[in-house]
Amino acid sequence: MVFIKYSFVLLSVFLGFTLSAQISFHRIYAGDDYDYGYDLFQMEDTSYYLCGASSSFQDGPSQAILLKVDSLGNSIWSRNYGGSGQEAFLAMDRAGDYGIYAGGYSSSSNTSGGFDGYLARLDFDGNVAWDTLIGGSDWDRIVSLKATADSGVVVLASTKSFGVGGEDWWIQRYSKTGSLLWEQLFGGSFDDTPTDCEVANDLVYLVGNHYIADSAMHKGVVYFLDLATGAQISSDTLELVGNSIVHDINIFPNSINFSGGNYVGIRDSSDMMMGTITPAGQFDYIVIEDRQGFEEANCFTPSLDSSFLYLNKQAAFSPHIPTYPDGEEDSKVYSFYTNYVFIPSGSFYCDYGEDKTENIIATNDGGFAYIGYQEKYTDFKAGLFLVKIGPNGEAPPIQNPNITNIMGASLGTSSEIAGDTDLSVYPNPFSTQLSVNLKSDKKIVGVYLYDAMGGFEHKLEYDGGKLEGDFQDLAPGVYYLHLVLEEGEKIVKVVKD
């Protein structure tokens, strides 16, 4: 095992992408209660599916939610799932042409006061094709899942109902019709926490943490299983000084990579950790960023061409990431080369209040997007956020997000933008001319027009009123006007006659 511990040294690197206009936005999807975002993926048409949990759809406990938004983050529809208890979707993946797998937990049918794991296969309109509860009399929940090449799914769950004792790992494989193909349990008599899974090369890759009684510490663990049978092929424990927490695993073309944290003593002094796993299933190259405060690598993803990676760091009590005055967690995203050399031009996002990034993906245009929740913009209740960063690091202003009703309300086609009396676009619908009326001191620095699928159409000239552009040959239909201001941005839905 190669082990490296270091403090950051900034290297001047330029990421060389060129686009005439990049899509970037910061969206908050919120209601009048708590709304959480946990996972996402992008379709070929550049739209996104988001999943999470929301208490805004009904009075009482949260329900599992699924949202579909377009390439600019505009809400297309939202669906909620649940009963009288508490539900959430914590993970999801695309099931080929068969739709979407979503998994999490439900307490509506558990008469013992605990939670069951909840797994559903949905079509692309959010309708349930089949669903099932997995669990017993105690607490069980799905923490990760991955679709298989035959449109089935591998599910990684945490269980207190089964196993040796405490919390254990529960792995299951289902066919696309919902038949259980095999299952496995891993763990000891103490709490053992599963965190993530991947499926590739006819193998199932699992990571998480076991409590080691001899050292009274938590250690990162990796398992390799045979996809066809579920049989264990290998396992390894991350033997570092102190506690080692593994959060995420990703399969790159030439390597298996993981992220997490390492701390000695109290958790407040955790250091960010990254590394690789050998093809034989052994922890190999380990890099730890040795800095003050609590900092852990929560989730990461390879770039579209796998030449570098985007990594989310969660931090609190850290001098390197501004946090809310009471020390609540904040989130920051970095770019690294695949040898873990830091790219300082990598974009980041952090804000006041508790901010938690739950997952991050590379996007079709060469940028990336990430989902989570934050408090600041919803009267200190949680709002689901989606942040999109452009291919060369173009980022939206973090202090001025576009807030959308999580139950599906979005910007309409009226001339005045909902919730914004300082800005109007007219006529709408339009034919050969489009104008913008800006009533405040804000300055427009760029105007771009996109089609309904997020494809770039025109960069428009703004002369203080009328927009200059080639509207004559523009096909009739729905478009989105992206106005970049000195402070913030606005996205307006317009219709061409």
C-alpha positions in Angstrom: 0.0 0.0 0.0 1.3 3.4 -1.0 0.4 6.1 1.6 0.8 9.8 1.2 -0.1 12.6 3.7 0.2 16.2 2.6 -1.0 19.8 2.8 -2.4 21.4 -0.3 0.1 23.0 -2.7 -1.7 25.0 -5.4 -0.6 24.4 -8.9 -1.6 26.7 -11.7 -3.5 24.7 -14.3 -6.0 25.7 -17.0 -8.8 23.4 -18.0 -9.0 23.9 -21.7 -12.6 23.8 -22.9 -14.1 26.4 -25.2 -17.8 26.9 -25.7 -19.6 30.1 -26.8 -22.0 29.7 -24.0 -22.1 27.4 -21.0 -25.1 26.3 -19.0 -24.7 26.9 -15.3 -27.3 27.5 -12.6 -28.0 27.2 -8.9 -31.6 26.0 -8.2 -33.4 25.6 -4.9 -36.5 23.4 -5.0 -38.4 24.1 -1.8 -41.9 24.2 -0.3 -43.0 25.2 3.2 -41.2 22.5 5.1 -38.1 20.3 4.8 -37.0 19.2 1.4 -33.9 17.0 0.8 -32.0 16.0 -2.4 -30.0 12.8 -2.5 -29.3 11.5 -6.0 -29.5 12.4 -9.7 -28.7 11.4 -13.2 -28.9 13.0 -16.6 -30.7 11.7 -19.8 -29.4 12.0 -23.4 -31.8 14.9 -24.0 -29.9 16.7 -21.2 -32.9 16.7 -18.7 -32.3 15.5 -15.1 -34.0 13.2 -12.7 -33.7 14.1 -9.0 -34.8 12.1 -6.0 -35.0 12.8 -2.3 -37.5 13.4 0.5 -40.0 16.2 1.2 -42.4 17.2 4.0 -43.9 19.9 1.8 -46.4 17.6 -0.1 -48.4 16.8 3.1 -48.7 17.6 6.7 -46.7 15.2 8.8 -43.8 12.9 7.9 -41.7 13.2 4.7 -42.5 11.4 1.5 -40.2 10.1 -1.1 -40.0 12.4 -4.1 -38.9 12.2 -7.8 -38.4 15.4 -9.9 -37.8 15.8 -13.6 -36.2 19.1 -14.6 -34.9 20.3 -18.0 -31.3 21.2 -18.8 -31.6 24.6 -17.3 -33.1 23.3 -14.0 -36.7 24.3 -14.9 -39.3 22.0 -13.3 -41.1 19.7 -15.7 -42.9 17.6 -13.0 -42.6 16.2 -9.5 -44.1 13.1 -7.9 -44.4 12.0 -4.3 -44.6 8.5 -2.9 -45.6 7.3 0.5 -48.2 6.6 3.1 -48.9 7.6 6.6 -45.3 7.1 7.8 -42.0 8.5 6.7 -40.4 7.8 3.3 -37.4 8.8 1.3 -35.5 7.9 -1.9 -31.8 8.0 -1.0 -30.4 6.5 -4.3 -31.4 5.9 -7.9 -30.1 4.8 -11.2 -31.3 4.4 -14.8 -32.6 1.0 -15.7 -31.7 1.2 -19.4 -34.9 1.6 -21.4 -37.0 0.2 -18.6 -37.0 3.4 -16.5 -35.6 4.2 -13.1 -34.7 2.3 -10.0 -35.1 4.3 -6.8 -34.4 3.1 -3.3 -34.5 4.3 0.3 -36.8 3.6 3.3 -40.4 3.5 4.4 -42.0 3.3 7.8 -45.6 3.2 6.7 -45.9 -0.6 6.8 -43.6 -1.3 9.6 -45.7 -2.1 12.7 -42.7 -2.4 15.0 -41.8 1.3 14.8 -38.8 0.8 12.5 -38.1 1.4 8.9 -38.0 -1.0 5.9 -35.9 -0.6 2.8 -38.1 0.5 -0.1 -37.2 -0.3 -3.7 -39.2 0.8 -6.7 -38.8 0.5 -10.5 -40.5 3.5 -12.1 -41.1 4.5 -15.7 -39.7 7.7 -17.1 -43.0 9.5 -16.1 -42.6 8.4 -12.5 -45.3 5.7 -12.5 -44.5 2.7 -10.4 -43.9 -0.5 -12.5 -43.3 -2.5 -9.3 -42.1 -1.9 -5.8 -41.1 -4.0 -2.7 -40.3 -3.5 0.9 -37.2 -5.3 2.3 -36.7 -5.5 6.0 -37.8 -6.9 9.4 -38.9 -5.6 12.7 -36.0 -3.2 13.2 -34.4 -0.4 11.1 -33.5 -1.2 7.5 -32.8 1.2 4.6 -31.3 1.1 1.1 -28.2 3.3 0.9 -27.0 2.7 -2.6 -28.1 0.8 -5.8 -26.8 0.2 -9.3 -28.6 -1.0 -12.4 -27.1 -4.1 -14.2 -26.6 -4.6 -17.9 -29.7 -6.8 -18.1 -31.8 -3.9 -16.5 -31.9 -5.6 -13.1 -30.5 -3.9 -10.0 -28.0 -4.5 -7.2 -29.1 -3.0 -3.9 -26.9 -2.2 -0.9 -28.8 -1.8 2.3 -28.2 -1.2 6.0 -30.0 -3.6 8.3 -30.6 -4.0 12.0 -33.2 -6.6 11.6 -30.8 -9.3 10.3 -27.2 -10.2 10.6 -25.0 -10.9 13.6 -25.8 -7.8 15.6 -26.0 -4.0 15.5 -26.0 -2.6 12.0 -24.9 -4.9 9.1 -24.5 -4.8 5.4 -27.3 -6.4 3.3 -26.7 -6.9 -0.4 -29.4 -8.1 -2.9 -29.7 -8.6 -6.6 -33.1 -8.3 -8.4 -34.2 -9.0 -11.9 -35.9 -6.3 -13.9 -39.3 -7.9 -13.0 -38.5 -7.7 -9.3 -37.5 -11.3 -8.6 -34.8 -11.7 -5.9 -31.8 -13.5 -7.5 -29.4 -13.6 -4.5 -28.6 -11.9 -1.2 -25.6 -11.6 1.2 -25.1 -10.3 4.7 -21.8 -8.9 6.1 -20.9 -7.6 9.5 -20.1 -8.4 13.1 -21.6 -7.9 16.5 -21.1 -4.1 16.5 -22.3 -1.4 14.1 -21.0 -1.9 10.5 -22.1 0.8 8.0 -22.4 0.2 4.2 -22.1 3.3 2.1 -21.8 2.7 -1.7 -21.8 0.1 -4.4 -20.8 -0.2 -8.1 -21.3 -2.8 -10.8 -18.8 -3.4 -13.6 -16.8 -6.2 -15.2 -19.2 -8.8 -13.9 -18.4 -7.8 -10.4 -20.1 -6.0 -7.5 -17.9 -3.5 -5.6 -19.0 -2.6 -2.1 -17.5 -0.1 0.3 -18.3 1.0 3.8 -17.0 0.7 7.4 -16.7 -2.0 10.0 -16.2 -1.5 13.7 -13.0 -3.3 14.8 -13.5 -4.3 18.4 -9.7 -4.9 19.0 -8.9 -1.3 18.3 -12.3 0.2 19.1 -12.2 2.0 15.8 -14.1 2.2 12.6 -12.1 1.1 9.5 -12.9 1.4 5.8 -13.7 -2.0 4.1 -14.1 -3.1 0.5 -15.7 -6.2 -0.8 -15.7 -7.7 -4.3 -18.6 -10.1 -5.2 -19.4 -12.2 -8.2 -22.3 -10.5 -10.0 -23.9 -13.7 -11.2 -23.9 -15.6 -7.8 -23.2 -13.0 -5.1 -20.2 -15.1 -3.9 -17.5 -13.1 -2.1 -14.3 -12.9 -4.2 -12.2 -10.7 -1.9 -12.2 -8.2 0.9 -9.8 -5.8 2.5 -9.7 -3.5 5.5 -8.1 0.0 5.4 -5.4 -0.2 8.2 -4.6 3.4 9.0 -3.8 5.1 12.3 -7.1 6.2 13.7 -10.6 5.8 12.2 -10.9 5.6 8.4 -14.3 6.3 6.9 -15.0 5.3 3.2 -17.9 7.1 1.6 -17.8 6.5 -2.1 -16.4 4.3 -4.9 -16.2 4.9 -8.6 -14.8 2.7 -11.5 -12.6 4.6 -13.9 -11.3 3.1 -17.2 -8.0 2.1 -15.6 -8.5 2.3 -11.9 -10.9 1.8 -9.0 -11.1 4.9 -6.8 -12.6 5.7 -3.4 -13.0 8.7 -1.1 -13.6 9.3 2.6 -12.0 10.6 5.7 -9.4 9.8 8.4 -9.4 11.0 11.9 -7.5 10.3 15.2 -9.5 11.0 18.3 -12.5 13.3 17.9 -14.3 13.4 14.6 -14.0 17.2 14.4 -10.3 16.8 13.3 -11.1 14.5 10.3 -8.9 14.8 7.2 -10.0 14.3 3.6 -8.9 11.0 2.1 -8.8 9.6 -1.5 -7.2 6.5 -3.0 -7.3 3.5 -5.3 -8.1 -0.1 -4.9 -6.3 -2.8 -6.9 -8.1 -5.1 -9.3 -7.6 -7.9 -6.7 -9.6 -5.9 -4.2 -6.9 -4.5 -2.0 -6.6 -0.9 -0.8 -3.6 0.6 -2.6 -2.6 4.2 -3.1 -3.9 6.4 -0.3 -3.7 10.2 -0.2 -4.7 12.2 2.9 -5.0 15.9 3.0 -3.7 17.0 6.4 -5.3 20.2 7.4 -7.1 21.7 10.4 -10.8 21.2 11.1 -13.3 18.6 10.0 -13.0 17.8 6.3 -14.1 14.6 4.5 -14.3 13.6 0.9 -18.0 12.8 0.7 -18.6 11.9 -3.0 -16.9 12.2 -6.3 -17.2 11.4 -10.0 -14.9 11.1 -13.0 -15.1 13.8 -15.7 -16.8 13.0 -19.0 -13.5 11.9 -20.5 -12.1 10.5 -17.2 -9.0 12.7 -17.4 -9.8 14.2 -14.0 -12.3 14.0 -11.2 -14.8 16.3 -9.4 -14.8 15.7 -5.6 -17.1 17.1 -3.0 -15.7 18.0 0.4 -17.8 18.4 3.5 -16.3 20.6 6.1 -17.0 22.2 9.5 -14.7 24.1 11.9 -12.3 24.5 9.0 -10.3 27.7 8.3 -10.3 26.7 4.6 -14.0 26.7 3.9 -16.3 29.4 5.2 -19.0 28.0 7.5 -22.0 29.3 9.3 -21.0 31.1 12.5 -22.2 28.1 14.7 -19.9 25.8 12.7 -22.5 23.8 10.7 -21.3 21.8 7.8 -20.6 23.4 4.4 -19.9 21.9 1.0 -17.1 22.6 -1.5 -16.3 20.9 -4.8 -12.8 20.6 -6.1 -11.2 19.3 -9.3 -8.3 16.8 -9.2 -6.3 15.0 -11.8 -6.6 11.2 -11.5 -3.3 11.1 -9.7 -5.0 13.4 -7.1 -3.0 16.5 -8.0 -5.2 19.5 -7.1 -6.5 21.7 -9.9 -7.0 25.2 -8.4 -9.2 26.4 -11.2 -11.8 23.8 -10.2 -15.2 25.4 -9.3 -16.6 25.4 -5.8 -19.8 26.1 -4.0 -20.4 26.8 -0.3 -22.9 28.9 1.6 -24.2 29.8 5.0 -26.3 27.4 7.0 -25.9 23.7 6.8 -25.2 22.6 3.3 -24.7 19.0 2.3 -23.9 17.6 -1.1 -25.1 14.1 -1.5 -24.1 13.2 -5.0 -22.2 14.6 -8.0 -22.2 13.6 -11.7 -20.4 14.5 -14.9 -22.8 16.1 -17.4 -23.2 15.6 -21.2 -21.6 19.0 -22.0 -18.4 18.2 -20.1 -19.3 20.0 -16.9 -20.8 18.6 -13.8 -23.8 18.9 -11.5 -24.4 18.1 -7.9 -27.4 17.7 -5.6 -28.0 18.1 -1.9 -29.8 20.3 0.6 -29.3 23.6 2.4 -31.0 25.8 4.9 -30.5 29.5 4.2 -33.1 30.1 1.5 -36.1 28.4 3.2 -36.5 30.1 6.6 -33.9 27.7 8.0 -35.8 24.6 6.8 -34.0 22.5 4.3 -34.3 23.1 0.5 -33.2 20.7 -2.2 -30.5 22.3 -4.3 -29.2 21.5 -7.8 -26.0 23.2 -9.0 -24.7 23.0 -12.6 -21.2 24.0 -13.4 -20.1 24.7 -17.0 -17.4 22.7 -18.9 -14.6 25.1 -18.1 -15.7 25.9 -14.6 -18.3 28.6 -15.3 -20.3 28.8 -12.1 -23.5 30.6 -11.1 -23.5 33.2 -8.3 -24.0 31.2 -5.1 -25.8 34.0 -3.2 -28.6 34.4 -5.7 -30.2 31.1 -6.5 -33.4 30.6 -8.6 -36.0 29.3 -6.1 -38.7 26.9 -7.6 -41.7 25.4 -5.9 -40.8 21.7 -5.3 -44.3 20.6 -6.1 -43.9 21.5 -9.7 -44.5 25.3 -10.0 -42.0 27.0 -12.3 -41.6 30.1 -14.4 -44.6 30.6 -16.6 -45.0 32.4 -19.9 -46.5 35.6 -18.6 -44.6 38.8 -19.4 -43.7 39.3 -15.8 -41.5 36.7 -14.2 -43.1 35.1 -11.2 -41.7 36.5 -7.9 -39.7 39.2 -9.7 -41.3 42.6 -10.1 -38.0 44.2 -11.3 -37.8 42.3 -14.6 -40.2 41.6 -17.4 -39.9 40.1 -20.9 -42.3 41.0 -23.6 -44.1 40.2 -25.9 -44.5 36.6 -24.8 -45.4 34.8 -27.0 -43.2 36.7 -29.5 -42.7 36.6 -33.2 -39.8 38.7 -34.6 -38.9 41.0 -31.6 -38.3 40.4 -27.9 -37.6 43.1 -25.3 -36.5 43.1 -21.6 -37.5 45.8 -19.1 -35.2 46.0 -16.1 -36.6 48.3 -13.5 -33.8 48.1 -10.9 -30.1 49.1 -11.0 -29.1 45.6 -11.9 -27.0 45.4 -15.1 -27.4 42.7 -17.7 -24.0 41.4 -18.8 -25.1 38.6 -21.1 -28.2 37.1 -22.8 -28.4 33.6 -24.3 -31.3 31.8 -25.9 -31.7 28.0 -25.5 -34.2 25.6 -27.0 -36.5 23.4 -24.9 -33.9 20.7 -24.6 -31.2 23.1 -23.5 -29.4 23.3 -26.8 -27.7 26.7 -27.4 -29.4 28.8 -30.1 -28.1 32.4 -30.0 -26.1 34.9 -28.0 -28.3 38.0 -28.1 -27.3 41.7 -27.9 -29.0 43.8 -25.3 -29.2 47.6 -25.9 -31.0 48.5 -22.7 -34.4 47.4 -23.9 -34.8 45.5 -27.2 -32.9 42.2 -27.7 -31.1 41.9 -31.0 -31.0 38.5 -32.5 -32.1 36.3 -35.5 -35.6 35.6 -34.5 -37.0 35.5 -38.1 -35.8 32.0 -38.9 -36.4 30.6 -35.4 -38.7 27.6 -35.4 -42.0 28.0 -33.4 -41.9 26.5 -29.9 -40.7 26.9 -26.3 -37.3 28.5 -25.6 -35.5 29.7 -22.5 -33.9 33.1 -22.2 -30.9 33.0 -19.9 -30.1 36.5 -18.6 -26.7 36.9 -16.7 -26.7 39.8 -14.4 -23.9 41.5 -12.5 -25.4 39.9 -9.4 -27.2 36.6 -10.2 -29.0 35.3 -13.2 -32.6 34.8 -14.4 -34.0 32.2 -16.7 -37.3 33.0 -18.5 -39.5 30.7 -20.4 -40.6 32.3 -23.7 -42.7 31.0 -26.6 -42.1 31.7 -30.3 -45.2 32.0 -32.4 
